[in-house]
């Protein structure tokens, strides 16, 4: 994968920053001229990953969320990382309808949504050290 462009973004885990992150990554991706559906997919997946970091990564505190986005010939790679609580059991967390926050009326579909809107989803996490989500989206127009 030959990187054509890269951006890095860091912001505090405040809920109002979720929209900022979503729009910023979509604007960056627009350099490759994706179609509207592909842009919507990116916005949705970024929104889910950032929301997970805010709600689950830093449940009782504000901490940093980092995004790295890299454009390559056929699409975009997006990495969203926090230094928060981490995930005890990644496989369980990736199961549809599983939520560790039922009291917040969470649907438990975050990873499922990310997986369905992106072409690749990888999750690395260590309890007490944080979580890193890596996603790739290929653009049909670049194919």
N, C-alpha and C positions, 0 to 999 in steps of 0.2 A: 504494500500500500504506500503510494507516494503522496505525502502530505502537500496539499496546495496552499492551505492557510490554517491558522490555529488561533484560538482565543482562550483566555483564562479569565475567570470571574470568581470573585469571592464576596460573600455577603452574610450577614447574621441570620440565624434561623427564625426570622419573624414571618408570620403568615403573609403579610403584605408583600414580601419579596418573592413569593411564588409566581405571581403574574409577571413581575420584572424578569425573572429567570426564563420563564416560558417564552416571552416575547423577544428577549435578547437572543436566545439560541435560534429561534425561528428566523429572526432578521439576519443573523450570521449565515444560516443555511441557505438563505435566498440567493446568495452569490452563485450557487450552482443551478439556479432556475428550476427548483422542484415545482411540481404542480400543487394546487391548493390542498388536495387530499394528503399528499406527503407532508406538507407544512403542518396541517392539522394533526397528523399522526405524531410528529415531533413535539408539538406543543403539548399534546395530551400526555405523552410518555414523560417529558421533562416535568410537567406539573405533578404527576404521580410520584416520581422519584424525589423531587424537592419536598413535596408534602410528607412523604415517608420520613425524610430526614428531620423535618420540623416536628412532627408529631411523635415519632418513635425514637429517633436518634437523640433528640434533646427534649424529653418530655417535661422536665421541670427547670430548664435553663435555656439560655441563649448561647449558641455556639456557632462556629463557622461552617458554612457549606461552600464547597468549591466545585466549580464546573470547568471542565476542559472540553472544548469542542474542536474537532479537527475535520477539515474538509479534505476529501481525497477524490480522485477522478470520478468514482461512481456514487458517492454519497457522503455521509457524515458519521463520525464517531463521537459519541457524547459520554463523558465520564462525570458522574456526580458522586461526590465523596463528603462524608462528615466524620468527625472525631467523637461521635456520641456513644450511646449505650451499646451499640452493636446488636447482632441477632444471634440468639442462642442456637437455633436450628433453622438454617436457611431453607432446607427442603420443606419443612413444615410451613415456614413463612410464605413460600411460593405456591402453596396449595390454594386453589380458589376458595373463597369464603372464609379463610382463616384470618382472624384478627386477634392481636394481643390487646386491643383496646375496645372491647364490645360496649363499654360504658360510654364511649364517645360516638356510638352508632356508626362505626367504620364498617365498610362493606367487605373488607378483606379481599378486594379485587385488584389492589395496586400492582403487584407483580404480574398478574394475569393480563391486566390492561397493557402494561409496558411490553410484555411479550407478544401480545397480539398486534400492536401497532408498530413494532420494530422488527427488523430482520434477525437481530441477535441481541440476547440479553444475558449478561453474566453478572453474578452477585458474589462479592467477597465480603466477609464480615468476621469480626472477632469481638466477642463480648468485652466491653469496657474500652475498646479501642476504635470502634466505628465501623462504617459500612461504605463500600465502594460499588457503585452500579455502573456497568459499562454497556452501552447500547450502540448498535450500528443500524443505520437506515440506508438502503440502496435506493437511488432515484431512477425510476423507469426512463426518464428523459436522458439520463447519462449512460444508459446501459449498453 
